[in-house]
Amino acid sequence: MMSLATEVALVEMMMSGCTTASDHHYLIPTGLEHAIDLQVEVANKLAVRAIFTRGSMSLGEDEAACHRAIRFRPNKPSLMIAYG
């Protein structure tokens, strides 16, 4: 689902004339730790410039969301940015 959603989003952006896409993740669900790797594969397949990164935010009054986040360490840091 992550790959398909990324492909649809990138194709729609390309059709509108977008030349570079950027996406960031704040909360990465358990079991989908490789989400950014999947997005990089799709961007390479479509030959579109894309930047994928891990989002962040400051702790506020409601820290519940922050506690649900998992720590993300990419398997291949060199693949964090994909250029088509």
PyMOL Python script that loads the backbone (N, CA, C, O; Angstrom):
from pymol import cmd

cmd.read_pdbstr("""\
ATOM      1  N   MET A   1       0.815  -1.189   0.000  1.00  0.00           N
ATOM      2  CA  MET A   1       0.000   0.000   0.000  1.00  0.00           C
ATOM      3  C   MET A   1       0.865   1.263   0.000  1.00  0.00           C
ATOM      4  O   MET A   1       0.525   2.257  -0.642  1.00  0.00           O
ATOM      5  N   MET A   2       1.981   1.214   0.722  1.00  0.00           N
ATOM      6  CA  MET A   2       2.874   2.379   0.768  1.00  0.00           C
ATOM      7  C   MET A   2       3.438   2.653  -0.621  1.00  0.00           C
ATOM      8  O   MET A   2       3.474   3.806  -1.050  1.00  0.00           O
ATOM      9  N   SER A   3       3.874   1.629  -1.323  1.00  0.00           N
ATOM     10  CA  SER A   3       4.435   1.806  -2.666  1.00  0.00           C
ATOM     11  C   SER A   3       3.385   2.346  -3.631  1.00  0.00           C
ATOM     12  O   SER A   3       3.664   3.267  -4.398  1.00  0.00           O
ATOM     13  N   LEU A   4       2.189   1.782  -3.596  1.00  0.00           N
ATOM     14  CA  LEU A   4       1.126   2.228  -4.496  1.00  0.00           C
ATOM     15  C   LEU A   4       0.722   3.668  -4.197  1.00  0.00           C
ATOM     16  O   LEU A   4       0.542   4.466  -5.117  1.00  0.00           O
ATOM     17  N   ALA A   5       0.579   4.004  -2.917  1.00  0.00           N
ATOM     18  CA  ALA A   5       0.212   5.376  -2.544  1.00  0.00           C
ATOM     19  C   ALA A   5       1.277   6.365  -2.990  1.00  0.00           C
ATOM     20  O   ALA A   5       0.957   7.458  -3.457  1.00  0.00           O
ATOM     21  N   THR A   6       2.537   5.988  -2.848  1.00  0.00           N
ATOM     22  CA  THR A   6       3.635   6.851  -3.279  1.00  0.00           C
ATOM     23  C   THR A   6       3.623   7.023  -4.792  1.00  0.00           C
ATOM     24  O   THR A   6       3.819   8.127  -5.299  1.00  0.00           O
ATOM     25  N   GLU A   7       3.390   5.921  -5.513  1.00  0.00           N
ATOM     26  CA  GLU A   7       3.366   5.989  -6.973  1.00  0.00           C
ATOM     27  C   GLU A   7       2.235   6.894  -7.467  1.00  0.00           C
ATOM     28  O   GLU A   7       2.445   7.731  -8.345  1.00  0.00           O
ATOM     29  N   VAL A   8       1.051   6.726  -6.909  1.00  0.00           N
ATOM     30  CA  VAL A   8      -0.089   7.558  -7.318  1.00  0.00           C
ATOM     31  C   VAL A   8       0.202   9.032  -7.029  1.00  0.00           C
ATOM     32  O   VAL A   8      -0.037   9.892  -7.877  1.00  0.00           O
ATOM     33  N   ALA A   9       0.712   9.317  -5.846  1.00  0.00           N
ATOM     34  CA  ALA A   9       1.002  10.706  -5.482  1.00  0.00           C
ATOM     35  C   ALA A   9       2.057  11.316  -6.407  1.00  0.00           C
ATOM     36  O   ALA A   9       1.896  12.446  -6.869  1.00  0.00           O
ATOM     37  N   LEU A  10       3.125  10.581  -6.675  1.00  0.00           N
ATOM     38  CA  LEU A  10       4.185  11.115  -7.534  1.00  0.00           C
ATOM     39  C   LEU A  10       3.712  11.302  -8.973  1.00  0.00           C
ATOM     40  O   LEU A  10       4.056  12.296  -9.612  1.00  0.00           O
ATOM     41  N   VAL A  11       2.930  10.359  -9.486  1.00  0.00           N
ATOM     42  CA  VAL A  11       2.411  10.495 -10.856  1.00  0.00           C
ATOM     43  C   VAL A  11       1.477  11.700 -10.949  1.00  0.00           C
ATOM     44  O   VAL A  11       1.549  12.459 -11.916  1.00  0.00           O
ATOM     45  N   GLU A  12       0.611  11.886  -9.970  1.00  0.00           N
ATOM     46  CA  GLU A  12      -0.279  13.055  -9.983  1.00  0.00           C
ATOM     47  C   GLU A  12       0.527  14.353  -9.952  1.00  0.00           C
ATOM     48  O   GLU A  12       0.196  15.311 -10.652  1.00  0.00           O
ATOM     49  N   MET A  13       1.571  14.382  -9.151  1.00  0.00           N
ATOM     50  CA  MET A  13       2.395  15.593  -9.091  1.00  0.00           C
ATOM     51  C   MET A  13       3.126  15.820 -10.410  1.00  0.00           C
ATOM     52  O   MET A  13       3.224  16.955 -10.878  1.00  0.00           O
ATOM     53  N   MET A  14       3.639  14.748 -11.010  1.00  0.00           N
ATOM     54  CA  MET A  14       4.325  14.878 -12.298  1.00  0.00           C
ATOM     55  C   MET A  14       3.374  15.387 -13.372  1.00  0.00           C
ATOM     56  O   MET A  14       3.750  16.217 -14.199  1.00  0.00           O
ATOM     57  N   MET A  15       2.136  14.885 -13.358  1.00  0.00           N
ATOM     58  CA  MET A  15       1.154  15.306 -14.359  1.00  0.00           C
ATOM     59  C   MET A  15       0.794  16.788 -14.220  1.00  0.00           C
ATOM     60  O   MET A  15       0.376  17.421 -15.189  1.00  0.00           O
ATOM     61  N   SER A  16       0.956  17.334 -13.023  1.00  0.00           N
ATOM     62  CA  SER A  16       0.642  18.749 -12.821  1.00  0.00           C
ATOM     63  C   SER A  16       1.851  19.647 -13.079  1.00  0.00           C
ATOM     64  O   SER A  16       1.755  20.869 -12.970  1.00  0.00           O
ATOM     65  N   GLY A  17       2.996  19.036 -13.425  1.00  0.00           N
ATOM     66  CA  GLY A  17       4.179  19.825 -13.748  1.00  0.00           C
ATOM     67  C   GLY A  17       5.209  19.895 -12.638  1.00  0.00           C
ATOM     68  O   GLY A  17       6.228  20.569 -12.792  1.00  0.00           O
ATOM     69  N   CYS A  18       4.978  19.226 -11.535  1.00  0.00           N
ATOM     70  CA  CYS A  18       5.930  19.217 -10.424  1.00  0.00           C
ATOM     71  C   CYS A  18       7.208  18.498 -10.863  1.00  0.00           C
ATOM     72  O   CYS A  18       7.139  17.438 -11.484  1.00  0.00           O
ATOM     73  N   THR A  19       8.369  19.069 -10.543  1.00  0.00           N
ATOM     74  CA  THR A  19       9.630  18.451 -10.951  1.00  0.00           C
ATOM     75  C   THR A  19      10.400  17.835  -9.788  1.00  0.00           C
ATOM     76  O   THR A  19      11.315  17.042 -10.011  1.00  0.00           O
ATOM     77  N   THR A  20      10.051  18.182  -8.556  1.00  0.00           N
ATOM     78  CA  THR A  20      10.714  17.631  -7.370  1.00  0.00           C
ATOM     79  C   THR A  20       9.680  17.442  -6.270  1.00  0.00           C
ATOM     80  O   THR A  20       8.872  18.334  -6.011  1.00  0.00           O
ATOM     81  N   ALA A  21       9.704  16.295  -5.632  1.00  0.00           N
ATOM     82  CA  ALA A  21       8.767  16.014  -4.541  1.00  0.00           C
ATOM     83  C   ALA A  21       9.532  15.873  -3.235  1.00  0.00           C
ATOM     84  O   ALA A  21      10.699  15.482  -3.221  1.00  0.00           O
ATOM     85  N   SER A  22       8.863  16.194  -2.146  1.00  0.00           N
ATOM     86  CA  SER A  22       9.453  16.044  -0.821  1.00  0.00           C
ATOM     87  C   SER A  22       8.416  15.416   0.100  1.00  0.00           C
ATOM     88  O   SER A  22       7.237  15.765   0.042  1.00  0.00           O
ATOM     89  N   ASP A  23       8.849  14.499   0.943  1.00  0.00           N
ATOM     90  CA  ASP A  23       7.942  13.863   1.889  1.00  0.00           C
ATOM     91  C   ASP A  23       8.682  13.635   3.193  1.00  0.00           C
ATOM     92  O   ASP A  23       9.867  13.303   3.193  1.00  0.00           O
ATOM     93  N   HIS A  24       7.988  13.812   4.294  1.00  0.00           N
ATOM     94  CA  HIS A  24       8.605  13.539   5.586  1.00  0.00           C
ATOM     95  C   HIS A  24       7.640  12.738   6.447  1.00  0.00           C
ATOM     96  O   HIS A  24       6.420  12.871   6.346  1.00  0.00           O
ATOM     97  N   HIS A  25       8.216  11.917   7.282  1.00  0.00           N
ATOM     98  CA  HIS A  25       7.427  11.069   8.174  1.00  0.00           C
ATOM     99  C   HIS A  25       7.725  11.475   9.610  1.00  0.00           C
ATOM    100  O   HIS A  25       8.885  11.634   9.990  1.00  0.00           O
ATOM    101  N   TYR A  26       6.679  11.641  10.403  1.00  0.00           N
ATOM    102  CA  TYR A  26       6.895  11.877  11.832  1.00  0.00           C
ATOM    103  C   TYR A  26       6.695  10.568  12.593  1.00  0.00           C
ATOM    104  O   TYR A  26       7.585  10.126  13.320  1.00  0.00           O
ATOM    105  N   LEU A  27       5.542   9.960  12.425  1.00  0.00           N
ATOM    106  CA  LEU A  27       5.278   8.678  13.071  1.00  0.00           C
ATOM    107  C   LEU A  27       5.386   7.573  12.039  1.00  0.00           C
ATOM    108  O   LEU A  27       4.714   7.604  11.008  1.00  0.00           O
ATOM    109  N   ILE A  28       6.230   6.605  12.320  1.00  0.00           N
ATOM    110  CA  ILE A  28       6.380   5.465  11.425  1.00  0.00           C
ATOM    111  C   ILE A  28       5.852   4.246  12.172  1.00  0.00           C
ATOM    112  O   ILE A  28       6.408   3.865  13.202  1.00  0.00           O
ATOM    113  N   PRO A  29       4.787   3.630  11.667  1.00  0.00           N
ATOM    114  CA  PRO A  29       4.185   2.501  12.376  1.00  0.00           C
ATOM    115  C   PRO A  29       5.126   1.307  12.476  1.00  0.00           C
ATOM    116  O   PRO A  29       5.950   1.076  11.591  1.00  0.00           O
ATOM    117  N   THR A  30       4.995   0.562  13.551  1.00  0.00           N
ATOM    118  CA  THR A  30       5.747  -0.670  13.706  1.00  0.00           C
ATOM    119  C   THR A  30       5.403  -1.595  12.545  1.00  0.00           C
ATOM    120  O   THR A  30       4.234  -1.766  12.196  1.00  0.00           O
ATOM    121  N   GLY A  31       6.419  -2.180  11.961  1.00  0.00           N
ATOM    122  CA  GLY A  31       6.223  -3.055  10.814  1.00  0.00           C
ATOM    123  C   GLY A  31       6.419  -2.349   9.488  1.00  0.00           C
ATOM    124  O   GLY A  31       6.473  -2.991   8.439  1.00  0.00           O
ATOM    125  N   LEU A  32       6.525  -1.027   9.528  1.00  0.00           N
ATOM    126  CA  LEU A  32       6.727  -0.267   8.296  1.00  0.00           C
ATOM    127  C   LEU A  32       7.986   0.604   8.426  1.00  0.00           C
ATOM    128  O   LEU A  32       8.047   1.716   7.902  1.00  0.00           O
ATOM    129  N   GLU A  33       8.972   0.075   9.128  1.00  0.00           N
ATOM    130  CA  GLU A  33      10.219   0.809   9.334  1.00  0.00           C
ATOM    131  C   GLU A  33      10.950   1.077   8.026  1.00  0.00           C
ATOM    132  O   GLU A  33      11.803   1.963   7.973  1.00  0.00           O
ATOM    133  N   HIS A  34      10.640   0.338   6.979  1.00  0.00           N
ATOM    134  CA  HIS A  34      11.298   0.485   5.676  1.00  0.00           C
ATOM    135  C   HIS A  34      10.473   1.354   4.714  1.00  0.00           C
ATOM    136  O   HIS A  34      10.673   1.297   3.500  1.00  0.00           O
ATOM    137  N   ALA A  35       9.557   2.148   5.250  1.00  0.00           N
ATOM    138  CA  ALA A  35       8.663   2.969   4.418  1.00  0.00           C
ATOM    139  C   ALA A  35       9.443   3.882   3.470  1.00  0.00           C
ATOM    140  O   ALA A  35       9.102   3.995   2.293  1.00  0.00           O
ATOM    141  N   ILE A  36      10.472   4.519   3.976  1.00  0.00           N
ATOM    142  CA  ILE A  36      11.225   5.453   3.134  1.00  0.00           C
ATOM    143  C   ILE A  36      11.969   4.693   2.037  1.00  0.00           C
ATOM    144  O   ILE A  36      12.079   5.184   0.914  1.00  0.00           O
ATOM    145  N   ASP A  37      12.472   3.519   2.346  1.00  0.00           N
ATOM    146  CA  ASP A  37      13.133   2.705   1.313  1.00  0.00           C
ATOM    147  C   ASP A  37      12.160   2.370   0.185  1.00  0.00           C
ATOM    148  O   ASP A  37      12.534   2.390  -0.988  1.00  0.00           O
ATOM    149  N   LEU A  38      10.900   2.058   0.544  1.00  0.00           N
ATOM    150  CA  LEU A  38       9.884   1.772  -0.475  1.00  0.00           C
ATOM    151  C   LEU A  38       9.633   2.996  -1.345  1.00  0.00           C
ATOM    152  O   LEU A  38       9.493   2.875  -2.562  1.00  0.00           O
ATOM    153  N   GLN A  39       9.574   4.168  -0.733  1.00  0.00           N
ATOM    154  CA  GLN A  39       9.336   5.388  -1.495  1.00  0.00           C
ATOM    155  C   GLN A  39      10.506   5.693  -2.430  1.00  0.00           C
ATOM    156  O   GLN A  39      10.300   6.152  -3.553  1.00  0.00           O
ATOM    157  N   VAL A  40      11.703   5.446  -1.979  1.00  0.00           N
ATOM    158  CA  VAL A  40      12.885   5.669  -2.819  1.00  0.00           C
ATOM    159  C   VAL A  40      12.825   4.769  -4.050  1.00  0.00           C
ATOM    160  O   VAL A  40      13.127   5.212  -5.158  1.00  0.00           O
ATOM    161  N   GLU A  41      12.435   3.503  -3.862  1.00  0.00           N
ATOM    162  CA  GLU A  41      12.318   2.580  -4.987  1.00  0.00           C
ATOM    163  C   GLU A  41      11.317   3.090  -6.024  1.00  0.00           C
ATOM    164  O   GLU A  41      11.574   3.015  -7.226  1.00  0.00           O
ATOM    165  N   VAL A  42      10.182   3.606  -5.563  1.00  0.00           N
ATOM    166  CA  VAL A  42       9.162   4.119  -6.482  1.00  0.00           C
ATOM    167  C   VAL A  42       9.674   5.353  -7.212  1.00  0.00           C
ATOM    168  O   VAL A  42       9.476   5.483  -8.420  1.00  0.00           O
ATOM    169  N   ALA A  43      10.329   6.258  -6.495  1.00  0.00           N
ATOM    170  CA  ALA A  43      10.857   7.468  -7.131  1.00  0.00           C
ATOM    171  C   ALA A  43      11.884   7.111  -8.197  1.00  0.00           C
ATOM    172  O   ALA A  43      11.910   7.718  -9.267  1.00  0.00           O
ATOM    173  N   ASN A  44      12.722   6.132  -7.907  1.00  0.00           N
ATOM    174  CA  ASN A  44      13.706   5.687  -8.903  1.00  0.00           C
ATOM    175  C   ASN A  44      13.019   5.080 -10.112  1.00  0.00           C
ATOM    176  O   ASN A  44      13.418   5.336 -11.248  1.00  0.00           O
ATOM    177  N   LYS A  45      11.982   4.273  -9.877  1.00  0.00           N
ATOM    178  CA  LYS A  45      11.242   3.639 -10.975  1.00  0.00           C
ATOM    179  C   LYS A  45      10.613   4.679 -11.899  1.00  0.00           C
ATOM    180  O   LYS A  45      10.594   4.507 -13.118  1.00  0.00           O
ATOM    181  N   LEU A  46      10.094   5.770 -11.302  1.00  0.00           N
ATOM    182  CA  LEU A  46       9.447   6.825 -12.085  1.00  0.00           C
ATOM    183  C   LEU A  46      10.427   7.874 -12.599  1.00  0.00           C
ATOM    184  O   LEU A  46      10.054   8.753 -13.376  1.00  0.00           O
ATOM    185  N   ALA A  47      11.675   7.779 -12.165  1.00  0.00           N
ATOM    186  CA  ALA A  47      12.709   8.750 -12.552  1.00  0.00           C
ATOM    187  C   ALA A  47      12.294  10.171 -12.188  1.00  0.00           C
ATOM    188  O   ALA A  47      12.408  11.088 -13.001  1.00  0.00           O
ATOM    189  N   VAL A  48      11.815  10.340 -10.971  1.00  0.00           N
ATOM    190  CA  VAL A  48      11.428  11.652 -10.475  1.00  0.00           C
ATOM    191  C   VAL A  48      12.372  12.045  -9.336  1.00  0.00           C
ATOM    192  O   VAL A  48      12.789  11.196  -8.548  1.00  0.00           O
ATOM    193  N   ARG A  49      12.703  13.326  -9.258  1.00  0.00           N
ATOM    194  CA  ARG A  49      13.529  13.803  -8.145  1.00  0.00           C
ATOM    195  C   ARG A  49      12.670  13.837  -6.888  1.00  0.00           C
ATOM    196  O   ARG A  49      11.553  14.355  -6.904  1.00  0.00           O
ATOM    197  N   ALA A  50      13.194  13.282  -5.800  1.00  0.00           N
ATOM    198  CA  ALA A  50      12.431  13.248  -4.562  1.00  0.00           C
ATOM    199  C   ALA A  50      13.367  13.295  -3.361  1.00  0.00           C
ATOM    200  O   ALA A  50      14.486  12.783  -3.397  1.00  0.00           O
ATOM    201  N   ILE A  51      12.886  13.912  -2.321  1.00  0.00           N
ATOM    202  CA  ILE A  51      13.632  13.982  -1.064  1.00  0.00           C
ATOM    203  C   ILE A  51      12.738  13.379   0.008  1.00  0.00           C
ATOM    204  O   ILE A  51      11.601  13.813   0.195  1.00  0.00           O
ATOM    205  N   PHE A  52      13.250  12.384   0.706  1.00  0.00           N
ATOM    206  CA  PHE A  52      12.504  11.733   1.777  1.00  0.00           C
ATOM    207  C   PHE A  52      13.281  11.910   3.069  1.00  0.00           C
ATOM    208  O   PHE A  52      14.494  11.703   3.108  1.00  0.00           O
ATOM    209  N   THR A  53      12.588  12.287   4.110  1.00  0.00           N
ATOM    210  CA  THR A  53      13.267  12.571   5.363  1.00  0.00           C
ATOM    211  C   THR A  53      12.388  12.198   6.545  1.00  0.00           C
ATOM    212  O   THR A  53      11.204  11.902   6.382  1.00  0.00           O
ATOM    213  N   ARG A  54      12.959  12.214   7.702  1.00  0.00           N
ATOM    214  CA  ARG A  54      12.222  11.958   8.944  1.00  0.00           C
ATOM    215  C   ARG A  54      11.806  13.304   9.519  1.00  0.00           C
ATOM    216  O   ARG A  54      12.655  14.169   9.735  1.00  0.00           O
ATOM    217  N   GLY A  55      10.517  13.494   9.771  1.00  0.00           N
ATOM    218  CA  GLY A  55      10.007  14.722  10.359  1.00  0.00           C
ATOM    219  C   GLY A  55      10.259  14.779  11.849  1.00  0.00           C
ATOM    220  O   GLY A  55      10.646  13.782  12.459  1.00  0.00           O
ATOM    221  N   SER A  56      10.043  15.936  12.432  1.00  0.00           N
ATOM    222  CA  SER A  56      10.219  16.080  13.876  1.00  0.00           C
ATOM    223  C   SER A  56       9.326  17.197  14.380  1.00  0.00           C
ATOM    224  O   SER A  56       8.809  18.000  13.604  1.00  0.00           O
ATOM    225  N   MET A  57       9.155  17.234  15.698  1.00  0.00           N
ATOM    226  CA  MET A  57       8.411  18.319  16.331  1.00  0.00           C
ATOM    227  C   MET A  57       8.844  18.423  17.771  1.00  0.00           C
ATOM    228  O   MET A  57       9.411  17.482  18.324  1.00  0.00           O
ATOM    229  N   SER A  58       8.581  19.558  18.381  1.00  0.00           N
ATOM    230  CA  SER A  58       8.906  19.762  19.781  1.00  0.00           C
ATOM    231  C   SER A  58       7.860  19.076  20.653  1.00  0.00           C
ATOM    232  O   SER A  58       6.718  18.885  20.236  1.00  0.00           O
ATOM    233  N   LEU A  59       8.260  18.711  21.858  1.00  0.00           N
ATOM    234  CA  LEU A  59       7.300  18.143  22.796  1.00  0.00           C
ATOM    235  C   LEU A  59       6.377  19.246  23.279  1.00  0.00           C
ATOM    236  O   LEU A  59       6.832  20.331  23.641  1.00  0.00           O
ATOM    237  N   GLY A  60       5.100  18.976  23.284  1.00  0.00           N
ATOM    238  CA  GLY A  60       4.124  19.942  23.749  1.00  0.00           C
ATOM    239  C   GLY A  60       3.375  19.405  24.951  1.00  0.00           C
ATOM    240  O   GLY A  60       3.828  18.477  25.621  1.00  0.00           O
ATOM    241  N   GLU A  61       2.226  19.997  25.216  1.00  0.00           N
ATOM    242  CA  GLU A  61       1.422  19.548  26.347  1.00  0.00           C
ATOM    243  C   GLU A  61       0.992  18.101  26.170  1.00  0.00           C
ATOM    244  O   GLU A  61       0.977  17.341  27.137  1.00  0.00           O
ATOM    245  N   ASP A  62       0.644  17.709  24.950  1.00  0.00           N
ATOM    246  CA  ASP A  62       0.203  16.354  24.684  1.00  0.00           C
ATOM    247  C   ASP A  62       1.374  15.569  24.116  1.00  0.00           C
ATOM    248  O   ASP A  62       1.651  15.641  22.918  1.00  0.00           O
ATOM    249  N   GLU A  63       2.059  14.824  24.964  1.00  0.00           N
ATOM    250  CA  GLU A  63       3.223  14.058  24.524  1.00  0.00           C
ATOM    251  C   GLU A  63       2.853  12.655  24.067  1.00  0.00           C
ATOM    252  O   GLU A  63       3.732  11.873  23.706  1.00  0.00           O
ATOM    253  N   ALA A  64       1.566  12.325  24.077  1.00  0.00           N
ATOM    254  CA  ALA A  64       1.144  10.965  23.741  1.00  0.00           C
ATOM    255  C   ALA A  64       1.609  10.549  22.356  1.00  0.00           C
ATOM    256  O   ALA A  64       2.093   9.431  22.178  1.00  0.00           O
ATOM    257  N   ALA A  65       1.473  11.422  21.381  1.00  0.00           N
ATOM    258  CA  ALA A  65       1.886  11.083  20.016  1.00  0.00           C
ATOM    259  C   ALA A  65       3.379  10.824  19.952  1.00  0.00           C
ATOM    260  O   ALA A  65       3.834   9.956  19.207  1.00  0.00           O
ATOM    261  N   CYS A  66       4.134  11.570  20.727  1.00  0.00           N
ATOM    262  CA  CYS A  66       5.586  11.401  20.713  1.00  0.00           C
ATOM    263  C   CYS A  66       5.984  10.038  21.266  1.00  0.00           C
ATOM    264  O   CYS A  66       6.972   9.452  20.822  1.00  0.00           O
ATOM    265  N   HIS A  67       5.224   9.531  22.231  1.00  0.00           N
ATOM    266  CA  HIS A  67       5.550   8.236  22.814  1.00  0.00           C
ATOM    267  C   HIS A  67       5.212   7.091  21.879  1.00  0.00           C
ATOM    268  O   HIS A  67       5.779   6.007  22.015  1.00  0.00           O
ATOM    269  N   ARG A  68       4.299   7.298  20.930  1.00  0.00           N
ATOM    270  CA  ARG A  68       3.939   6.237  19.983  1.00  0.00           C
ATOM    271  C   ARG A  68       4.959   6.116  18.854  1.00  0.00           C
ATOM    272  O   ARG A  68       5.017   5.097  18.165  1.00  0.00           O
ATOM    273  N   ALA A  69       5.755   7.155  18.671  1.00  0.00           N
ATOM    274  CA  ALA A  69       6.719   7.137  17.567  1.00  0.00           C
ATOM    275  C   ALA A  69       7.813   6.117  17.844  1.00  0.00           C
ATOM    276  O   ALA A  69       8.221   5.935  18.991  1.00  0.00           O
ATOM    277  N   ILE A  70       8.280   5.463  16.809  1.00  0.00           N
ATOM    278  CA  ILE A  70       9.401   4.549  16.956  1.00  0.00           C
ATOM    279  C   ILE A  70      10.658   5.254  16.468  1.00  0.00           C
ATOM    280  O   ILE A  70      10.590   6.214  15.700  1.00  0.00           O
ATOM    281  N   ARG A  71      11.770   4.780  16.912  1.00  0.00           N
ATOM    282  CA  ARG A  71      13.031   5.354  16.440  1.00  0.00           C
ATOM    283  C   ARG A  71      13.318   4.774  15.059  1.00  0.00           C
ATOM    284  O   ARG A  71      13.224   3.565  14.848  1.00  0.00           O
ATOM    285  N   PHE A  72      13.665   5.643  14.133  1.00  0.00           N
ATOM    286  CA  PHE A  72      13.898   5.220  12.752  1.00  0.00           C
ATOM    287  C   PHE A  72      15.364   5.368  12.429  1.00  0.00           C
ATOM    288  O   PHE A  72      15.930   6.454  12.553  1.00  0.00           O
ATOM    289  N   ARG A  73      15.980   4.277  12.015  1.00  0.00           N
ATOM    290  CA  ARG A  73      17.358   4.301  11.565  1.00  0.00           C
ATOM    291  C   ARG A  73      17.379   3.639  10.190  1.00  0.00           C
ATOM    292  O   ARG A  73      17.207   2.425  10.087  1.00  0.00           O
ATOM    293  N   PRO A  74      17.584   4.416   9.146  1.00  0.00           N
ATOM    294  CA  PRO A  74      17.547   3.831   7.794  1.00  0.00           C
ATOM    295  C   PRO A  74      18.628   2.776   7.612  1.00  0.00           C
ATOM    296  O   PRO A  74      19.741   2.907   8.121  1.00  0.00           O
ATOM    297  N   ASN A  75      18.278   1.736   6.881  1.00  0.00           N
ATOM    298  CA  ASN A  75      19.246   0.677   6.591  1.00  0.00           C
ATOM    299  C   ASN A  75      20.339   1.177   5.662  1.00  0.00           C
ATOM    300  O   ASN A  75      21.495   0.768   5.766  1.00  0.00           O
ATOM    301  N   LYS A  76      19.959   2.070   4.747  1.00  0.00           N
ATOM    302  CA  LYS A  76      20.892   2.562   3.739  1.00  0.00           C
ATOM    303  C   LYS A  76      20.803   4.088   3.687  1.00  0.00           C
ATOM    304  O   LYS A  76      20.067   4.632   2.863  1.00  0.00           O
ATOM    305  N   PRO A  77      21.540   4.783   4.553  1.00  0.00           N
ATOM    306  CA  PRO A  77      21.430   6.252   4.583  1.00  0.00           C
ATOM    307  C   PRO A  77      21.676   6.900   3.228  1.00  0.00           C
ATOM    308  O   PRO A  77      21.131   7.971   2.959  1.00  0.00           O
ATOM    309  N   SER A  78      22.475   6.289   2.372  1.00  0.00           N
ATOM    310  CA  SER A  78      22.764   6.880   1.057  1.00  0.00           C
ATOM    311  C   SER A  78      21.532   6.891   0.173  1.00  0.00           C
ATOM    312  O   SER A  78      21.499   7.604  -0.831  1.00  0.00           O
ATOM    313  N   LEU A  79      20.498   6.099   0.532  1.00  0.00           N
ATOM    314  CA  LEU A  79      19.278   6.053  -0.276  1.00  0.00           C
ATOM    315  C   LEU A  79      18.216   7.023   0.221  1.00  0.00           C
ATOM    316  O   LEU A  79      17.099   7.028  -0.297  1.00  0.00           O
ATOM    317  N   MET A  80      18.537   7.831   1.203  1.00  0.00           N
ATOM    318  CA  MET A  80      17.543   8.746   1.744  1.00  0.00           C
ATOM    319  C   MET A  80      17.131   9.790   0.702  1.00  0.00           C
ATOM    320  O   MET A  80      16.014  10.305   0.763  1.00  0.00           O
ATOM    321  N   ILE A  81      17.993  10.105  -0.232  1.00  0.00           N
ATOM    322  CA  ILE A  81      17.662  11.032  -1.299  1.00  0.00           C
ATOM    323  C   ILE A  81      17.798  10.294  -2.618  1.00  0.00           C
ATOM    324  O   ILE A  81      18.845   9.717  -2.913  1.00  0.00           O
ATOM    325  N   ALA A  82      16.746  10.313  -3.402  1.00  0.00           N
ATOM    326  CA  ALA A  82      16.767   9.626  -4.692  1.00  0.00           C
ATOM    327  C   ALA A  82      16.594  10.657  -5.799  1.00  0.00           C
ATOM    328  O   ALA A  82      15.673  11.472  -5.760  1.00  0.00           O
ATOM    329  N   TYR A  83      17.459  10.617  -6.760  1.00  0.00           N
ATOM    330  CA  TYR A  83      17.344  11.534  -7.897  1.00  0.00           C
ATOM    331  C   TYR A  83      17.107  10.713  -9.139  1.00  0.00           C
ATOM    332  O   TYR A  83      17.851   9.775  -9.429  1.00  0.00           O
ATOM    333  N   GLY A  84      16.062  11.069  -9.879  1.00  0.00           N
ATOM    334  CA  GLY A  84      15.740  10.341 -11.109  1.00  0.00           C
ATOM    335  C   GLY A  84      16.571  10.821 -12.255  1.00  0.00           C
ATOM    336  O   GLY A  84      16.433  10.319 -13.370  1.00  0.00           O
TER     337      GLY A  84
END
""", "prot")
cmd.dss("prot")
cmd.show_as("cartoon", "prot")
cmd.util.cbc("prot")
cmd.orient("prot")
